[in-house]
Amino acid sequence: MKHLGLICPVCGAALVENGNALCCTGSVKKHNFDISRAGHVNFAGGSYDPNSGDPADMVRARIAFLEKDHYAPLADRVAALVAEMGGICVDAGCGSGYYTEKMSAGADITYGFDLSKTAVEYAAKKAKREQKSCYYGVCSVYTLPVADGAASSVTSVFAPVAEEEFTRVLKKGGRLIIAAAAPDHLSDMKAMLYDTVTENGERGDLPRNMELISRERLTYKPTVEKGDIAALYAMTPYSRRTSRESAERLLSLDKLDITFSFDVFVYAKKEQV
Ligand SMILES: C[S@@+](CC[C@H](N)C(=O)[O-])C[C@H]1O[C@@H](n2cnc3c(N)ncnc32)[C@H](O)[C@@H]1O
């Protein structure tokens, strides 16, 4: 039994694995969710908008960039924090599963959920091929198919923070681990694109009702080669709002020293919630 701690997104009853489907144990009506050949499950149902989540070209760029392990120090740190908790880990907004896969080494079961079907399909195929114990589903981070109190950790890596939903699925004392861009993240790349570089502000969706346990910053400045600069640029929102001239200035470089700077927050679900 691989899929433990999941609930039916329609009626909230427990889901049990039956062959190539997750079947709901509700007493009135049974809802079934096929496990695709790739290995993922679509929990979003008929109302799913294929344009939701990150667009496919952005997902592909992120896959190409992350495969080069430029963000491995961040992935290793988040995975170590997940390993402190063990149990069920939910990676909310998992994208193509780069971080999810590393988390799975220290958790009993790891779920990755994202609205991008392209990203989830890629992640599921890779996990199946490489026999990783992580399972993927298409759904919103605001409506996770996870039972109340089932998760020991929830992670949110550059993805929306749905505090209320994350609190619901976490067990008491469970941890929410958030990775976000620090003020100077990618400042050198932005300096090639814009006349004035504005620092990244603090995210507006950090939890308000959880206990902040720790906050740390991880900063390093490697040399990034031409092809990787292009992938990095294409996976960021800057690629959607930069003039062609500025983009060409960046993309004509053979290499660039780029500041990677991340804030990692750890929150605990309060005992009395
Ligand atoms: C910047 S990407 C980060 C992906 C992944 N965590 C990583 O760092 O490689 C943000 C991800 O959040 C997903 N996303 C955005 N809104 C979402 C929502 N409401 N529910 C689920 N996923 C969402 C996007 O599809 C995208 O994959």
The ligand as an SDF file (V2000), in Angstrom:
LIG
                    3D

 27 29  0  0  0  0  0  0  0  0999 V2000
    7.9670   28.7030   -9.0180 C   0  0  0  0  0  0  0  0  0  0  0  0
    7.2160   27.1520   -9.2960 S   0  0  0  0  0  0  0  0  0  0  0  0
    8.0620   26.1220   -8.1110 C   0  0  0  0  0  0  0  0  0  0  0  0
    7.9210   24.6590   -8.4150 C   0  0  0  0  0  0  0  0  0  0  0  0
    8.7900   23.7500   -7.5420 C   0  0  0  0  0  0  0  0  0  0  0  0
    8.4720   23.8490   -6.1380 N   0  0  0  0  0  0  0  0  0  0  0  0
   10.2330   24.0780   -7.7940 C   0  0  0  0  0  0  0  0  0  0  0  0
   10.7700   24.9410   -7.0770 O   0  0  0  0  0  0  0  0  0  0  0  0
   10.7930   23.5000   -8.7350 O   0  0  0  0  0  0  0  0  0  0  0  0
    5.6240   27.3700   -8.5780 C   0  0  0  0  0  0  0  0  0  0  0  0
    4.7590   26.1500   -8.7510 C   0  0  0  0  0  0  0  0  0  0  0  0
    3.5220   26.3580   -8.0750 O   0  0  0  0  0  0  0  0  0  0  0  0
    2.4900   25.8410   -8.8900 C   0  0  0  0  0  0  0  0  0  0  0  0
    1.2410   26.4840   -8.4730 N   0  0  0  0  0  0  0  0  0  0  0  0
    0.8810   27.7880   -8.5710 C   0  0  0  0  0  0  0  0  0  0  0  0
   -0.3310   27.9800   -8.0090 N   0  0  0  0  0  0  0  0  0  0  0  0
   -0.7200   26.7810   -7.5210 C   0  0  0  0  0  0  0  0  0  0  0  0
   -1.8770   26.3200   -6.8150 C   0  0  0  0  0  0  0  0  0  0  0  0
   -2.8550   27.1470   -6.4640 N   0  0  0  0  0  0  0  0  0  0  0  0
   -1.9560   25.0220   -6.5010 N   0  0  0  0  0  0  0  0  0  0  0  0
   -0.9630   24.1520   -6.8440 C   0  0  0  0  0  0  0  0  0  0  0  0
    0.1560   24.5210   -7.4900 N   0  0  0  0  0  0  0  0  0  0  0  0
    0.2780   25.8250   -7.8270 C   0  0  0  0  0  0  0  0  0  0  0  0
    2.9280   26.1410  -10.3100 C   0  0  0  0  0  0  0  0  0  0  0  0
    2.3060   25.3110  -11.2680 O   0  0  0  0  0  0  0  0  0  0  0  0
    4.4220   25.8740  -10.1990 C   0  0  0  0  0  0  0  0  0  0  0  0
    4.7470   24.5300  -10.5010 O   0  0  0  0  0  0  0  0  0  0  0  0
  1  2  1  0
  2  3  1  0
  2 10  1  0
  3  4  1  0
  4  5  1  0
  5  6  1  0
  5  7  1  0
  7  8  2  0
  7  9  1  0
 10 11  1  0
 11 12  1  0
 11 26  1  0
 12 13  1  0
 13 14  1  0
 13 24  1  0
 14 15  1  0
 14 23  1  0
 15 16  2  0
 16 17  1  0
 17 18  1  0
 17 23  2  0
 18 19  1  0
 18 20  2  0
 20 21  1  0
 21 22  2  0
 22 23  1  0
 24 25  1  0
 24 26  1  0
 26 27  1  0
M  CHG  2   2   1   9  -1
M  END
$$$$
